[in-house]
Every structure is written in C-alpha cells, then in structure tokens.
Amino acid sequence: QVQLVESGGGVVQAGGSLRLSCAASGRTFSTLTMAWFRQAPGKEREFVAAISWIRDNTYYTDSVKGRFTISRDNAKNTVSLQMSTLKPEDTAVYYCAADTRLRVVIATTLNNYDAWGQGTQVTVSS
C-alpha cells in the first residue's frame, strides 16, 4: 500500500510561482509512475502532469505546458511540481497520485492511479 502526503500549497498572486511536493512511502518509489491532478470548485478532477518510472519520461496537459515542471527524486521518495506563471484558473486542490502497475505508457485518467494523497490547496489571486 502506497501512502502519499502533499505539501507546498498556498496563496500566490497571478504570475507568481509555487512548488508542490509529495512524499511517498510503502512501495519502491522508483517503480511508481507519479502524477499530479487538480480539482477546482464545481469541476471534475483533471490530470495535470506525470512522470514515469521509465527513464523519468514526463507528460503534461496542454494548459500547463511551459509553465509547470514535474520532477522526482528516487533517493528521497519525492515528486515535485514546480508551477510558474500561475494564473487564476490554476486555482484548485492539487492531488498527488501513484500508479503502481508498471505501465509502459503514462496514464492520464483517474482510474489508472491507485494511491492518492489528501490534496493541497493552491489559490492564485488576480
């Protein structure tokens, strides 16, 4: 069983930056594909970015490409999301997720991730 704990959320002005972190335990971290999802009020949870257990391949949703960077540190069992040039529409609860099934292709849908953190709030003011 994988346990995930996010940190780093907060309030930031538009154009600013935030860094989210997620600490994992309970499974060999280097075998996990890690992802970030987000859920804005009244909306469904959506995929943001992921980093594969294979060669650290990454994938981003179009709306964050060039602004967000996902990275992992297998020695520290952590995954991070560096968010820059933040926009009010980035406001959401951000969730860390883990895919334990050694997929070759990065999954972008919720049902492919079998461990979730509790979420951390990111608020971008205009």
C-alpha positions as CSV (number, residue, x, y, z in Angstrom):
1,Q,0.0,0.0,0.0
2,V,1.4,3.4,-1.0
3,Q,0.9,6.4,1.2
4,L,1.2,9.9,-0.2
5,V,1.5,13.2,1.6
6,E,1.5,16.5,-0.3
7,S,2.8,19.8,0.9
8,G,3.6,23.3,-0.5
9,G,0.2,24.7,-1.4
10,G,-0.7,28.3,-0.6
11,V,-1.9,31.6,-1.9
12,V,0.0,33.4,-4.7
13,Q,-0.6,36.3,-7.0
14,A,-1.1,35.8,-10.7
15,G,2.3,35.4,-12.4
16,G,3.9,34.0,-9.3
17,S,5.3,30.6,-8.5
18,L,4.7,27.7,-6.1
19,R,6.4,24.4,-5.6
20,L,4.4,21.4,-4.5
21,S,6.0,18.3,-3.1
22,C,4.7,14.8,-2.4
23,A,6.4,12.2,-0.2
24,A,5.7,8.6,-0.8
25,S,6.1,5.5,1.3
26,G,5.1,1.9,1.3
27,R,6.4,0.8,-2.0
28,T,9.7,1.0,-4.0
29,F,9.4,4.6,-5.2
30,S,11.4,4.0,-8.4
31,T,8.8,1.6,-9.7
32,L,5.9,4.1,-9.5
33,T,4.6,6.5,-12.1
34,M,3.7,9.6,-10.2
35,A,1.2,12.2,-11.2
36,W,-0.5,15.4,-10.2
37,F,-4.2,16.0,-10.6
38,R,-6.2,19.0,-9.6
39,Q,-9.8,19.8,-8.8
40,A,-11.3,23.2,-9.0
41,P,-14.6,24.0,-7.2
42,G,-17.6,22.6,-9.1
43,K,-15.4,20.8,-11.6
44,E,-14.1,17.3,-12.1
45,R,-10.6,16.2,-11.0
46,E,-8.3,16.6,-14.0
47,F,-4.8,15.4,-15.0
48,V,-2.0,17.9,-14.7
49,A,1.3,16.2,-15.2
50,A,3.0,12.8,-14.7
51,I,6.5,11.4,-14.6
52,S,7.1,7.8,-15.5
53,W,9.1,5.1,-13.7
54,I,10.7,4.6,-17.1
55,R,13.6,7.0,-17.8
56,D,11.6,9.7,-16.0
57,N,9.5,10.4,-19.1
58,T,7.1,13.2,-18.5
59,Y,3.7,14.3,-19.8
60,Y,1.7,17.4,-19.3
61,T,-1.8,18.6,-20.0
62,D,-1.7,21.4,-22.6
63,S,-2.8,24.2,-20.3
64,V,0.3,23.9,-18.1
65,K,3.0,23.1,-20.7
66,G,5.9,25.5,-20.5
67,R,4.7,26.7,-17.0
68,F,4.8,23.6,-14.8
69,T,7.6,21.1,-14.4
70,I,7.3,17.7,-12.7
71,S,10.4,16.0,-11.3
72,R,11.2,13.2,-9.0
73,D,13.9,12.3,-6.5
74,N,14.1,8.5,-6.1
75,A,16.6,8.8,-3.3
76,K,14.2,10.9,-1.3
77,N,10.9,9.2,-2.4
78,T,9.5,12.5,-3.5
79,V,7.9,14.0,-6.6
80,S,7.6,17.8,-7.1
81,L,5.6,20.1,-9.2
82,Q,7.2,23.5,-9.9
83,M,4.5,25.9,-11.0
84,S,5.4,29.2,-12.6
85,T,3.5,32.0,-14.3
86,L,0.4,30.9,-12.3
87,K,-3.0,32.0,-13.5
88,P,-6.3,32.4,-11.5
89,E,-7.6,29.4,-13.5
90,D,-4.9,27.2,-11.8
91,T,-6.7,27.6,-8.5
92,A,-7.6,24.2,-7.3
93,V,-6.9,21.4,-4.8
94,Y,-3.9,19.6,-6.1
95,Y,-3.6,15.9,-5.6
96,C,-0.5,13.6,-5.8
97,A,-1.2,10.2,-7.3
98,A,0.7,6.9,-7.8
99,D,0.3,4.3,-10.5
100,T,1.8,1.0,-9.1
101,R,1.2,-1.2,-12.1
102,L,4.4,-0.6,-14.1
103,R,2.6,0.7,-17.2
104,V,4.8,1.5,-20.2
105,V,2.6,4.4,-21.2
106,I,1.8,7.2,-18.8
107,A,-1.9,7.1,-17.9
108,T,-3.9,10.4,-17.6
109,T,-7.2,9.1,-16.2
110,L,-8.1,8.9,-12.6
111,N,-9.0,5.2,-12.5
112,N,-5.4,4.2,-13.5
113,Y,-4.0,5.6,-10.3
114,D,-4.4,3.5,-7.2
115,A,-3.0,5.7,-4.5
116,W,-3.9,9.3,-3.7
117,G,-2.8,12.0,-1.3
118,Q,-5.1,14.2,0.7
119,G,-4.7,17.2,-1.5
120,T,-3.2,20.7,-1.0
121,Q,-4.9,23.9,-1.9
122,V,-3.4,26.3,-4.4
123,T,-5.1,29.7,-4.8
124,V,-4.0,32.2,-7.4
125,S,-5.3,35.7,-6.9
126,S,-5.8,38.1,-9.8
